[in-house]
Structures are given as C-alpha cells and as structure tokens.
Amino acid sequence: MTIAAERIERLHDLAKAAAADGDDDRARYYVRLARRVAERNRLTLPRAFRRFTCDRCDVYLRPGKNARVRLQDGHVVITCDCGAHARYPYDN
C-alpha cells in the first residue's frame, strides 16, 4: 500500500469521525483533501469512501441524518440534502 493510499484511508476515518461528532465542515475538508490526494497520485478512491460521500457538495453522508436511502428495482438510490442522487446496483 502506498503512502497516498494510507493517507486516503486515514482521511476517510477522520471524515467519518468528524461527521459522527456533528462537525460537517471538518468532515467536508477531509473529503476534499482525500479527493485531492487521490487525484494527484492517480489513485481511485476506495468503494466505501465513494459510496459515503456526495460528489456535488463533498459532504460525508450519514443515512438518516443528511442522506436518504431508498431501494428500487435492482439499485440503491442515495439522496443527499443538497439534492444530488447516487445510484448503485445490487443483486436481489
């Protein structure tokens, strides 16, 4: 694992903890920093990180707090408070 990948994992943990404490601005800062590290090092973000962050406003998503999760025919729809939608497939 590269140093950049380790830093992205650490930033994911920090964003998750900050969001749990209710500090959304700090969590957003960590998400943006992790995206920038991944971009500069040509890395893809881990799946868990991509699924729990909003692409439009960079907030760390917490279902029930700032995100709505709905199941539809063969996919999960996650709606952020900013109005952005993300759809992910799943098998029944």
mmCIF file of the C-alpha atoms, coordinates in Angstrom:
data_MODEL
# 
_entry.id   MODEL 
# 
loop_
_atom_site.group_PDB 
_atom_site.id 
_atom_site.type_symbol 
_atom_site.label_atom_id 
_atom_site.label_alt_id 
_atom_site.label_comp_id 
_atom_site.label_asym_id 
_atom_site.label_entity_id 
_atom_site.label_seq_id 
_atom_site.pdbx_PDB_ins_code 
_atom_site.Cartn_x 
_atom_site.Cartn_y 
_atom_site.Cartn_z 
_atom_site.occupancy 
_atom_site.B_iso_or_equiv 
_atom_site.pdbx_formal_charge 
_atom_site.auth_seq_id 
_atom_site.auth_comp_id 
_atom_site.auth_asym_id 
_atom_site.auth_atom_id 
_atom_site.pdbx_PDB_model_num 
ATOM 1  C CA . MET A 1 1  ? 0.000   0.000  0.000  1.00 0.00 ? 1  MET A CA 1 
ATOM 2  C CA . THR A 1 2  ? 1.399   3.368  -0.951 1.00 0.00 ? 2  THR A CA 1 
ATOM 3  C CA . ILE A 1 3  ? 1.731   6.341  1.338  1.00 0.00 ? 3  ILE A CA 1 
ATOM 4  C CA . ALA A 1 4  ? -1.010  8.161  -0.570 1.00 0.00 ? 4  ALA A CA 1 
ATOM 5  C CA . ALA A 1 5  ? -3.399  5.207  -0.197 1.00 0.00 ? 5  ALA A CA 1 
ATOM 6  C CA . GLU A 1 6  ? -2.688  5.065  3.537  1.00 0.00 ? 6  GLU A CA 1 
ATOM 7  C CA . ARG A 1 7  ? -3.349  8.787  3.819  1.00 0.00 ? 7  ARG A CA 1 
ATOM 8  C CA . ILE A 1 8  ? -6.662  8.431  1.971  1.00 0.00 ? 8  ILE A CA 1 
ATOM 9  C CA . GLU A 1 9  ? -7.714  5.668  4.385  1.00 0.00 ? 9  GLU A CA 1 
ATOM 10 C CA . ARG A 1 10 ? -6.739  7.848  7.350  1.00 0.00 ? 10 ARG A CA 1 
ATOM 11 C CA . LEU A 1 11 ? -8.658  10.822 5.946  1.00 0.00 ? 11 LEU A CA 1 
ATOM 12 C CA . HIS A 1 12 ? -11.690 8.570  5.443  1.00 0.00 ? 12 HIS A CA 1 
ATOM 13 C CA . ASP A 1 13 ? -11.561 7.571  9.104  1.00 0.00 ? 13 ASP A CA 1 
ATOM 14 C CA . LEU A 1 14 ? -11.179 11.202 10.175 1.00 0.00 ? 14 LEU A CA 1 
ATOM 15 C CA . ALA A 1 15 ? -14.108 12.306 7.992  1.00 0.00 ? 15 ALA A CA 1 
ATOM 16 C CA . LYS A 1 16 ? -16.281 9.543  9.425  1.00 0.00 ? 16 LYS A CA 1 
ATOM 17 C CA . ALA A 1 17 ? -15.395 10.531 12.996 1.00 0.00 ? 17 ALA A CA 1 
ATOM 18 C CA . ALA A 1 18 ? -15.948 14.240 12.331 1.00 0.00 ? 18 ALA A CA 1 
ATOM 19 C CA . ALA A 1 19 ? -19.342 13.540 10.753 1.00 0.00 ? 19 ALA A CA 1 
ATOM 20 C CA . ALA A 1 20 ? -20.312 11.389 13.740 1.00 0.00 ? 20 ALA A CA 1 
ATOM 21 C CA . ASP A 1 21 ? -19.420 14.281 16.066 1.00 0.00 ? 21 ASP A CA 1 
ATOM 22 C CA . GLY A 1 22 ? -21.573 16.634 14.011 1.00 0.00 ? 22 GLY A CA 1 
ATOM 23 C CA . ASP A 1 23 ? -18.681 18.699 12.628 1.00 0.00 ? 23 ASP A CA 1 
ATOM 24 C CA . ASP A 1 24 ? -19.767 18.717 8.971  1.00 0.00 ? 24 ASP A CA 1 
ATOM 25 C CA . ASP A 1 25 ? -17.328 21.433 7.871  1.00 0.00 ? 25 ASP A CA 1 
ATOM 26 C CA . ARG A 1 26 ? -14.314 19.478 9.118  1.00 0.00 ? 26 ARG A CA 1 
ATOM 27 C CA . ALA A 1 27 ? -15.641 16.267 7.521  1.00 0.00 ? 27 ALA A CA 1 
ATOM 28 C CA . ARG A 1 28 ? -16.072 18.126 4.214  1.00 0.00 ? 28 ARG A CA 1 
ATOM 29 C CA . TYR A 1 29 ? -12.479 19.380 4.486  1.00 0.00 ? 29 TYR A CA 1 
ATOM 30 C CA . TYR A 1 30 ? -11.202 15.817 4.966  1.00 0.00 ? 30 TYR A CA 1 
ATOM 31 C CA . VAL A 1 31 ? -13.234 14.554 1.993  1.00 0.00 ? 31 VAL A CA 1 
ATOM 32 C CA . ARG A 1 32 ? -11.883 17.298 -0.275 1.00 0.00 ? 32 ARG A CA 1 
ATOM 33 C CA . LEU A 1 33 ? -8.340  16.652 0.890  1.00 0.00 ? 33 LEU A CA 1 
ATOM 34 C CA . ALA A 1 34 ? -8.667  12.913 0.237  1.00 0.00 ? 34 ALA A CA 1 
ATOM 35 C CA . ARG A 1 35 ? -10.043 13.569 -3.251 1.00 0.00 ? 35 ARG A CA 1 
ATOM 36 C CA . ARG A 1 36 ? -7.120  15.882 -3.983 1.00 0.00 ? 36 ARG A CA 1 
ATOM 37 C CA . VAL A 1 37 ? -4.561  13.332 -2.753 1.00 0.00 ? 37 VAL A CA 1 
ATOM 38 C CA . ALA A 1 38 ? -6.140  10.640 -4.932 1.00 0.00 ? 38 ALA A CA 1 
ATOM 39 C CA . GLU A 1 39 ? -6.207  12.920 -7.964 1.00 0.00 ? 39 GLU A CA 1 
ATOM 40 C CA . ARG A 1 40 ? -2.573  13.977 -7.634 1.00 0.00 ? 40 ARG A CA 1 
ATOM 41 C CA . ASN A 1 41 ? -1.384  10.401 -7.192 1.00 0.00 ? 41 ASN A CA 1 
ATOM 42 C CA . ARG A 1 42 ? -3.694  8.913  -9.841 1.00 0.00 ? 42 ARG A CA 1 
ATOM 43 C CA . LEU A 1 43 ? -5.431  6.619  -7.379 1.00 0.00 ? 43 LEU A CA 1 
ATOM 44 C CA . THR A 1 44 ? -9.054  5.577  -7.252 1.00 0.00 ? 44 THR A CA 1 
ATOM 45 C CA . LEU A 1 45 ? -10.871 6.221  -4.020 1.00 0.00 ? 45 LEU A CA 1 
ATOM 46 C CA . PRO A 1 46 ? -11.947 3.121  -2.065 1.00 0.00 ? 46 PRO A CA 1 
ATOM 47 C CA . ARG A 1 47 ? -15.504 1.971  -2.684 1.00 0.00 ? 47 ARG A CA 1 
ATOM 48 C CA . ALA A 1 48 ? -16.638 2.709  0.879  1.00 0.00 ? 48 ALA A CA 1 
ATOM 49 C CA . PHE A 1 49 ? -15.320 6.247  0.546  1.00 0.00 ? 49 PHE A CA 1 
ATOM 50 C CA . ARG A 1 50 ? -17.061 6.840  -2.795 1.00 0.00 ? 50 ARG A CA 1 
ATOM 51 C CA . ARG A 1 51 ? -20.367 5.453  -1.531 1.00 0.00 ? 51 ARG A CA 1 
ATOM 52 C CA . PHE A 1 52 ? -20.457 7.629  1.593  1.00 0.00 ? 52 PHE A CA 1 
ATOM 53 C CA . THR A 1 53 ? -19.503 10.977 0.069  1.00 0.00 ? 53 THR A CA 1 
ATOM 54 C CA . CYS A 1 54 ? -21.558 13.338 -2.062 1.00 0.00 ? 54 CYS A CA 1 
ATOM 55 C CA . ASP A 1 55 ? -19.991 14.164 -5.420 1.00 0.00 ? 55 ASP A CA 1 
ATOM 56 C CA . ARG A 1 56 ? -21.679 17.550 -5.593 1.00 0.00 ? 56 ARG A CA 1 
ATOM 57 C CA . CYS A 1 57 ? -21.138 19.087 -2.138 1.00 0.00 ? 57 CYS A CA 1 
ATOM 58 C CA . ASP A 1 58 ? -18.351 16.816 -0.757 1.00 0.00 ? 58 ASP A CA 1 
ATOM 59 C CA . VAL A 1 59 ? -20.202 16.100 2.483  1.00 0.00 ? 59 VAL A CA 1 
ATOM 60 C CA . TYR A 1 60 ? -19.742 12.775 4.296  1.00 0.00 ? 60 TYR A CA 1 
ATOM 61 C CA . LEU A 1 61 ? -23.119 11.029 4.037  1.00 0.00 ? 61 LEU A CA 1 
ATOM 62 C CA . ARG A 1 62 ? -24.816 9.627  7.119  1.00 0.00 ? 62 ARG A CA 1 
ATOM 63 C CA . PRO A 1 63 ? -28.058 7.820  6.259  1.00 0.00 ? 63 PRO A CA 1 
ATOM 64 C CA . GLY A 1 64 ? -30.908 9.243  8.286  1.00 0.00 ? 64 GLY A CA 1 
ATOM 65 C CA . LYS A 1 65 ? -29.017 12.431 9.184  1.00 0.00 ? 65 LYS A CA 1 
ATOM 66 C CA . ASN A 1 66 ? -28.083 14.117 5.905  1.00 0.00 ? 66 ASN A CA 1 
ATOM 67 C CA . ALA A 1 67 ? -28.885 11.428 3.340  1.00 0.00 ? 67 ALA A CA 1 
ATOM 68 C CA . ARG A 1 68 ? -31.951 9.437  2.336  1.00 0.00 ? 68 ARG A CA 1 
ATOM 69 C CA . VAL A 1 69 ? -31.523 5.821  1.215  1.00 0.00 ? 69 VAL A CA 1 
ATOM 70 C CA . ARG A 1 70 ? -34.181 4.083  -0.866 1.00 0.00 ? 70 ARG A CA 1 
ATOM 71 C CA . LEU A 1 71 ? -34.268 0.689  -2.556 1.00 0.00 ? 71 LEU A CA 1 
ATOM 72 C CA . GLN A 1 72 ? -35.729 0.463  -6.038 1.00 0.00 ? 72 GLN A CA 1 
ATOM 73 C CA . ASP A 1 73 ? -35.737 -2.274 -8.672 1.00 0.00 ? 73 ASP A CA 1 
ATOM 74 C CA . GLY A 1 74 ? -32.189 -3.607 -8.520 1.00 0.00 ? 74 GLY A CA 1 
ATOM 75 C CA . HIS A 1 75 ? -30.488 -0.458 -7.272 1.00 0.00 ? 75 HIS A CA 1 
ATOM 76 C CA . VAL A 1 76 ? -29.993 1.709  -4.206 1.00 0.00 ? 76 VAL A CA 1 
ATOM 77 C CA . VAL A 1 77 ? -30.732 5.433  -4.523 1.00 0.00 ? 77 VAL A CA 1 
ATOM 78 C CA . ILE A 1 78 ? -28.930 7.734  -2.073 1.00 0.00 ? 78 ILE A CA 1 
ATOM 79 C CA . THR A 1 79 ? -30.148 11.330 -1.988 1.00 0.00 ? 79 THR A CA 1 
ATOM 80 C CA . CYS A 1 80 ? -28.048 13.982 -0.271 1.00 0.00 ? 80 CYS A CA 1 
ATOM 81 C CA . ASP A 1 81 ? -29.581 17.030 1.429  1.00 0.00 ? 81 ASP A CA 1 
ATOM 82 C CA . CYS A 1 82 ? -28.180 19.144 -1.420 1.00 0.00 ? 82 CYS A CA 1 
ATOM 83 C CA . GLY A 1 83 ? -30.416 17.221 -3.844 1.00 0.00 ? 83 GLY A CA 1 
ATOM 84 C CA . ALA A 1 84 ? -27.775 15.094 -5.570 1.00 0.00 ? 84 ALA A CA 1 
ATOM 85 C CA . HIS A 1 85 ? -28.682 11.480 -6.343 1.00 0.00 ? 85 HIS A CA 1 
ATOM 86 C CA . ALA A 1 86 ? -26.353 8.478  -6.481 1.00 0.00 ? 86 ALA A CA 1 
ATOM 87 C CA . ARG A 1 87 ? -27.500 5.083  -7.749 1.00 0.00 ? 87 ARG A CA 1 
ATOM 88 C CA . TYR A 1 88 ? -25.715 1.806  -7.062 1.00 0.00 ? 88 TYR A CA 1 
ATOM 89 C CA . PRO A 1 89 ? -26.780 -1.627 -8.332 1.00 0.00 ? 89 PRO A CA 1 
ATOM 90 C CA . TYR A 1 90 ? -27.355 -4.622 -6.088 1.00 0.00 ? 90 TYR A CA 1 
ATOM 91 C CA . ASP A 1 91 ? -28.424 -8.229 -6.586 1.00 0.00 ? 91 ASP A CA 1 
ATOM 92 C CA . ASN A 1 92 ? -31.640 -9.496 -5.047 1.00 0.00 ? 92 ASN A CA 1 
# 
